[in-house]
Amino acid sequence: MIERRQDVTIADVTGAYAGAVGEIWEMVMGEEIHVGGGHSTDELAQRAGVTADVHVLDICSALGGPARHLARTYGCRVTGLDATPEMVAEAARRTELAGLSGRVAFKCGNALDIPFRASTFDIIWGQDAWCYVTDKERLISEAARVIRPGGVIAFTDWIQTGVMSESEWEHLVSFMIFPSLGTLEGYAGLLRENGFLVSAADDLSRDFADHCQAYRDTLEGDLRVPIMNRFGSDLYQAVVRGVALWADAADAGKVGRGLWIGRRREI
């Protein structure tokens, strides 16, 4: 999986999400902080076969919205892993308030060195967050290590879907603080290389483009005053410009979103 990369570290990402970036994205996308919110979580859960008797690892779990949704809706156990201490603390606080601490727990840690033993989880889970991980090959390798044989990996992510100039690519990933952008077949290839049988590698890019335009409209409408009042005009204008870049690139077929389902081969 060969990608263009920019010089972004885990510290850059955690620093941003500990402050204004995390707050603004929650304002734009809701508590689950991914495209489609709870509807998207349910779609992925049903395709992954989430039931009450499974233990899910949510890699890059942010504020824990999807983890709580899964536990509340399907009765499963969920462990969230995230590298931003402030996100982990807030996720734990919200989970306790929701009365779900018995089924949902969070740990601060790096997706490239997952702090759990081999074959611990039944399902590996991710939603629109692995684009922040600096080494996707290592990420999938670690996921394969901690999932039990026969377990399922299910995730969505933002991807590159068309040809871009170096300048276009740099502007898009710099705004989002992505170290790189994967591709639909790139992720599928990594799954196969790490012992997964791939049952789905779906292109969700049209829906992604529609959501990007909706986020743009919301920023220029209902969220204009709240964001300007809290963060100032300069940051607000920067966010609007960045989201507009993504909306235009999505409409042009250059960026999008994918969904992957794989099953770890039995040993």
Secondary structure, 3 states (H helix, E strand, C coil): CCCCCCCCCHHHHHHHHCCHHHHHHHHHHCCCCCCCHHHHHHHHHHHHCCCCCCEEEEECCCCCHHHHHHHHHHCCEEEEEECCHHHHHHHHHHHHHCCCCCCEEEEECCCCCCCCCCCCEEEEEEECCHHHCCCHHHHHHHHHHHEEEEEEEEEEEEEECCCCCHHHHHHHHHHHCCCCCECHHHHHHHHHHCCEEEEEEEECHHHHHHHHHHHHHHHHCCCHHHHHHHHCHHHHHHHHHHHHHHHHHHHCCCEEEEEEEEEECCC
